[in-house]
Amino acid sequence: FRKAREQAREKACYANIRVLLGAIEMYNMDHSTMQTTLAAMDYSATGHLVSCQYLKSAVTAPETSCSYVGADLSGSGKISCTAHGTVE
C-alpha cells in the first residue's frame, strides 16, 4: 500500500502541474505582459492566478517536499516539482 500511496501523490503532483500550466497559458493569452516565471505566491489563495479567477482555489501540494517552479513560461512552458520532476 505504501507504493500505491507514493504513486498517487506523484500523479496528484503531475495533475497540479497541468492545472498550473493551463492557468498560466490562459493568463498569458489574456494579458499583454506575459507571466514568464512561477512563484509560490502566484498560485496561493491570495495569488493573482486565484484572484483573477484563472484558478478556482489555491493549488496545494500533495507532499510537504513539493514546490512548483517554472521557467520560460511564455515560451516552452516547463513547470517542475522539486520532488517529482516535470510532466513528460
C-alpha positions in Angstrom: 0.0 0.0 0.0 2.9 2.3 0.6 4.0 2.2 -3.0 0.4 2.9 -4.2 0.2 6.0 -1.9 3.5 7.3 -3.3 2.3 6.8 -6.9 -1.0 8.5 -6.1 0.9 11.5 -4.7 3.1 11.7 -7.7 0.0 11.6 -10.0 -1.6 14.3 -8.0 1.5 16.4 -8.3 1.6 16.0 -12.1 -2.1 16.9 -12.2 -1.3 20.1 -10.3 1.4 20.9 -12.8 -1.0 20.5 -15.7 -3.6 22.8 -14.0 -0.9 25.4 -13.4 0.2 25.2 -17.0 -3.3 25.7 -18.2 -4.0 28.6 -15.9 -0.7 30.4 -16.9 -1.5 29.8 -20.6 -4.9 31.4 -20.2 -3.4 34.3 -18.3 -0.8 34.8 -21.0 -3.4 34.8 -23.7 -5.5 37.4 -22.0 -2.7 39.8 -20.9 -0.1 41.7 -23.0 2.5 41.4 -20.3 3.1 37.6 -20.1 4.0 35.7 -17.0 7.4 34.1 -17.6 8.2 32.7 -14.2 6.2 30.9 -11.4 6.5 31.6 -7.7 4.5 30.0 -4.8 2.7 33.3 -4.3 1.2 33.1 -7.8 -0.9 30.0 -7.0 -1.6 30.6 -3.3 -5.0 31.6 -2.0 -4.1 35.3 -2.3 -2.1 35.0 -5.6 -3.0 36.7 -8.8 -4.0 33.4 -10.6 -6.7 32.8 -8.0 -7.8 36.5 -7.6 -8.1 36.8 -11.4 -10.1 33.5 -11.4 -7.7 31.5 -13.6 -7.7 29.1 -10.7 -10.8 28.3 -8.6 -8.7 27.8 -5.5 -5.1 27.6 -4.3 -3.0 24.7 -5.5 -2.0 22.5 -2.6 1.0 20.2 -2.9 0.3 16.5 -2.2 3.6 16.3 -0.1 5.4 18.7 2.0 8.6 18.3 -0.2 6.7 19.5 -3.3 7.1 23.0 -4.5 6.5 24.1 -8.1 8.9 26.2 -10.1 8.7 27.3 -13.7 10.9 29.0 -16.2 10.3 30.4 -19.7 6.5 30.1 -19.3 5.8 32.3 -22.2 7.9 30.0 -24.5 8.4 26.3 -23.9 6.4 26.4 -20.6 8.1 24.0 -18.2 6.9 23.7 -14.6 8.6 21.2 -12.4 8.2 19.9 -8.9 11.3 19.8 -6.7 10.3 16.3 -5.5 8.8 14.7 -8.6 10.3 16.5 -11.6 8.2 17.5 -14.6 5.4 16.1 -16.6 6.7 14.2 -19.7 
